[in-house]
Amino acid sequence: VLLGVMKLAVLLFLVLVLTLGCVQQQQMQNEKIKIGGLFAMTGYASFAGQASRDGFIMATEDSGMSIDYAIEDFQSDVKTVATAANKLIEVDKVPVIIGPEWREFSEVVAPISSEKHVLFISPWMTAEGIEEKYYMTATPSERSHVRRIVEYLSNINDTNIVLVYSENAWSFTIVNILKDELGKQQKIAIVEEFRIEESADDFRTEIIKIKELDPDAIFAIISTDNSQ
């Protein structure tokens, strides 16, 4: 966890440097730079949100820049993330917001970024399929990783795979990428798909069915720690 926080701190430090242009007017007026942090510090995504928050604070403190920041906890909730984002924009008046984590929350704030003309930079989300000019991400698309898996499997003739994935926006995105990449070749077939609840932690039913199908590989996209 500490290593992850340290890596995130370095990443957020670079992000903060890049955002200086967005707050140049404040700096010219001898005001402190003000940046918002929008993190899931409680709820099911809190392990990601707490790491993001810690990295955010470490990066601002170690940057050597004069920075004020306001942090909001959106509680791993898609409704609260909109309220928290608007609070940072309307009340705290931040020109740049770091966050949120994860796709289901990013899908909510991306339209807000364009409507309010406020830059959002997610430290922990891929942006494929989100086309908002004020929304950015520091995480590369999973397509490059999925493509390598498909290339590996395509070296095996007539491979049958089973998909197991959470009912979650991030999981759905990867499944769509996988199906798109599989459509470019003829050697890999999906024989069954298992959609599971995001909070599930008992897979005995799915395992029995998978044993009966006897696939060559299982492609699992599980979104939460409990399920993993």
Buried (B, 14 or more C-beta within 10 A) or exposed (E): EEEBBBEBBBBBBEBBEBBBEBBEEBBEEEEEBBBBBBBBBBEBBBBBBBBBBBBBBBBBEEBEBEBEBBBBBBBBBBEBBBEBBBBBBEEBEBBBBBBBBBBBBBBBBBBBBBEBEBBBBBBBBBBBBBEBEBBBBBEEBBBEEBBEBBEEBBEEEEBBBBBBBBEBBBBBBBBEBBEEBBEEEEEBEBEBEBEBEBEBEEBEEBEEEBEEEEBBBBBBBBBBEEBE
